Amino acid sequence: MTTSSPHQPPSQPKTVRKLIVEVIDARDLLPKDGQGSSSPYVIADFDGQKRRTSTKFRDLNPSWNEQLEFIVSDPGSMEFEELEIEVYNDKRMGNASASARKNHFLGRVKLYGSQFAKRGNEGLVYFTLEKKSVFSWIRGEIGLRIYYYDELVEPEIKEVEAEKKEDVVVPPPPPTVVADRLRPSALVVEEDRVSEVPGRMECVHEGSHSPPVVVVEESPAADSHVAE
């Protein structure tokens, strides 16, 4: 049976690094809804996490002022992580005839962790939107404010309860009675009478050492006769 030390220290708060991407606005986007405009939204992808802004209906100069939050899984390698920002036209907001087509690509920006500022040192920066391929027709820019900070997070209730359970010492179970056996009766001859003496009850316990047992000689077969 394994138990933890009764003097195990309580769980300490953990340090979690968070990356904040504030999507402020975009300027001079291309019209791609077939009606001279676009309904743009932004998708940010970082460290396997994706976040999305709301869609701005038919606006080539949209303002979002939305904050997208990410967890930095390994702060030590954050400078090598890539942040990808992509802008799309939401086809659901445009011409109904284009409902079967994919959302139109309006441009993207790629940044690395080495470009992120610590909270308090960040500023609003406008990035020129880039193409995905040489055949893309892209224009415009997007305004972003990007920063990171470290936050102390208390352990979750489930983790604390699990540690408490580990500290509980479980007592060993009591000896288990395996079987109660009744020895056979013995016959005792006294002058002209034959009397029956019940045998002893024996309790066998696991893990215990019983004292030596004196066995009374058992009687012969039931059809024995007493000698005169």
C-alpha positions in Angstrom: 0.0 0.0 0.0 1.4 3.3 -1.1 0.7 6.6 0.8 2.2 10.0 0.4 4.1 11.9 3.1 1.8 13.5 5.7 4.0 16.6 5.5 3.5 17.1 1.7 3.3 20.9 1.1 0.1 22.3 -0.4 -0.1 23.0 -4.1 1.5 26.3 -5.1 0.1 28.7 -7.7 1.3 28.0 -11.3 2.7 30.6 -13.6 0.9 30.7 -17.0 2.0 32.8 -19.9 -0.8 34.4 -22.0 -0.6 36.0 -25.4 -3.1 38.7 -26.2 -3.9 39.7 -29.8 -6.1 42.8 -30.0 -7.6 43.0 -33.5 -8.3 46.7 -33.8 -9.4 47.4 -37.4 -8.5 47.0 -41.1 -8.3 49.5 -43.9 -9.0 49.5 -47.7 -9.9 45.8 -48.0 -10.9 44.3 -51.4 -14.6 44.0 -52.3 -15.2 40.3 -52.9 -18.9 39.7 -52.2 -20.0 40.4 -55.8 -21.8 43.6 -54.6 -18.9 46.0 -54.3 -18.0 45.2 -50.7 -16.9 42.5 -48.2 -18.0 41.2 -44.8 -14.7 40.6 -43.2 -13.7 38.5 -40.1 -10.3 37.6 -38.7 -8.9 34.2 -37.7 -5.7 34.0 -35.5 -3.7 30.8 -35.2 -1.1 30.3 -32.6 0.5 27.2 -31.0 -2.3 25.0 -32.2 -5.0 27.3 -31.0 -7.4 29.2 -33.2 -9.5 32.2 -32.4 -12.0 34.1 -34.5 -13.5 37.6 -34.4 -17.0 38.6 -35.3 -18.0 39.4 -38.9 -18.5 43.0 -39.9 -21.3 43.2 -42.5 -20.3 44.9 -45.8 -17.5 47.0 -44.5 -14.2 47.6 -46.3 -12.8 49.5 -43.4 -14.0 47.4 -40.4 -13.4 48.1 -36.7 -13.4 45.1 -34.4 -11.6 46.2 -31.2 -11.7 42.5 -30.1 -9.3 40.7 -27.8 -8.1 37.2 -28.7 -6.4 35.2 -25.9 -3.9 32.3 -26.2 -2.0 30.1 -23.8 1.7 29.9 -24.4 2.5 26.2 -23.8 6.3 26.7 -23.6 7.4 30.2 -22.8 11.1 29.2 -23.3 10.4 28.6 -27.0 7.8 31.3 -27.6 10.2 33.4 -29.7 10.2 30.6 -32.4 6.4 30.2 -32.4 4.5 31.6 -35.4 1.3 33.7 -35.2 -0.8 33.7 -38.3 -3.5 36.3 -38.9 -5.9 35.7 -41.8 -8.7 37.9 -43.0 -11.7 36.4 -44.9 -15.0 37.6 -46.5 -17.9 35.8 -44.9 -19.9 34.4 -47.8 -23.0 34.0 -45.7 -23.3 37.8 -45.6 -23.0 38.4 -49.3 -24.7 37.3 -52.5 -26.9 34.2 -52.0 -25.6 32.8 -55.4 -22.2 32.4 -53.9 -23.3 30.3 -50.9 -21.7 27.1 -52.2 -18.3 28.7 -52.5 -15.6 29.0 -49.9 -15.1 32.2 -47.9 -12.9 34.6 -49.9 -9.4 35.2 -48.8 -8.6 38.9 -48.1 -5.0 38.7 -46.9 -2.8 37.5 -44.1 0.1 38.5 -41.8 2.7 36.2 -40.3 4.6 37.1 -37.1 7.0 35.3 -34.7 7.2 35.3 -30.9 10.4 37.4 -31.1 8.2 40.3 -32.3 5.8 40.2 -29.3 6.1 42.9 -26.7 5.7 42.4 -23.0 2.6 44.0 -21.5 3.1 47.7 -21.0 5.4 48.0 -23.9 3.0 47.2 -26.7 1.7 49.6 -29.3 -0.8 49.6 -32.2 1.0 48.5 -35.4 -0.5 48.3 -38.9 0.7 45.4 -41.0 0.3 45.2 -44.8 -1.8 42.2 -45.8 0.1 39.6 -47.8 -0.8 37.2 -50.5 -1.1 33.4 -50.2 0.1 32.8 -53.7 1.3 34.8 -56.7 -2.2 34.6 -58.2 -3.9 36.3 -55.2 -5.1 39.8 -55.5 -4.8 41.4 -52.1 -4.7 45.0 -50.7 -5.2 46.8 -47.5 -3.7 46.6 -44.0 -4.7 45.4 -40.5 -4.1 47.1 -37.1 -3.0 44.8 -34.3 -1.8 45.3 -30.7 0.1 42.2 -29.5 1.6 41.5 -26.1 2.1 38.8 -23.5 2.2 38.6 -19.7 2.7 36.0 -17.0 -0.1 35.2 -14.6 -0.2 33.2 -11.3 -3.1 30.7 -11.4 -4.4 28.9 -8.4 -4.6 25.0 -8.7 -7.9 23.7 -9.7 -10.2 22.3 -7.1 -9.9 18.8 -8.6 -6.2 18.8 -8.2 -6.4 19.8 -4.5 -9.0 17.1 -3.8 -6.7 14.5 -5.5 -3.8 15.5 -3.3 -6.0 15.2 -0.2 -7.0 11.7 -1.2 -3.3 10.8 -1.6 -2.7 11.9 2.0 -5.3 9.6 3.5 -3.8 6.5 5.2 -6.0 3.5 4.8 -5.8 1.0 7.7 -5.2 -2.7 6.9 -8.3 -4.9 6.8 -9.1 -7.0 9.8 -8.3 -10.8 9.8 -10.8 -12.7 7.7 -12.4 -15.8 9.0 -11.8 -18.4 6.4 -13.9 -21.2 7.7 -15.5 -22.6 10.9 -15.0 -26.4 11.1 -16.7 -28.6 13.6 -14.7 -31.7 14.6 -16.7 -34.9 14.7 -18.1 -36.2 17.9 -16.2 -38.7 20.0 -17.7 -41.7 21.9 -16.7 -42.1 25.5 -17.3 -45.5 27.2 -18.2 -45.3 30.9 -19.1 -48.7 32.4 -22.3 -49.9 30.7 -23.0 -46.6 28.9 -21.8 -45.0 25.8 -22.0 -41.2 25.6 -21.3 -38.8 22.8 -19.0 -35.8 23.3 -19.4 -33.0 20.8 -16.2 -32.0 19.0 -14.6 -28.6 19.4 -15.3 -25.7 17.0 -12.1 -24.4 15.4 -11.9 -20.9 13.8 -9.0 -20.6 11.3 -7.9 -17.0 10.8 -5.6 -15.7 8.2 -2.3 -14.4 9.5 -2.8 -15.8 13.0 -1.0 -18.7 14.7 -3.3 -21.0 16.6 -2.0 -22.9 19.7 -1.6 -26.7 19.4 -4.9 -28.5 19.3 -5.4 -31.7 21.4 -7.4 -34.1 19.3 -9.7 -36.6 21.1 -9.6 -40.0 19.5 -12.6 -40.5 17.4 -15.0 -43.3 18.0 -15.0 -46.4 15.8 -17.8 -47.1 13.4 -21.4 -46.5 14.5 -22.2 -50.2 14.7 -19.6 -50.8 17.5 -20.8 -52.7 20.7 -19.8 -52.1 24.2 -17.9 -55.1 25.7 -19.5 -56.6 28.8 
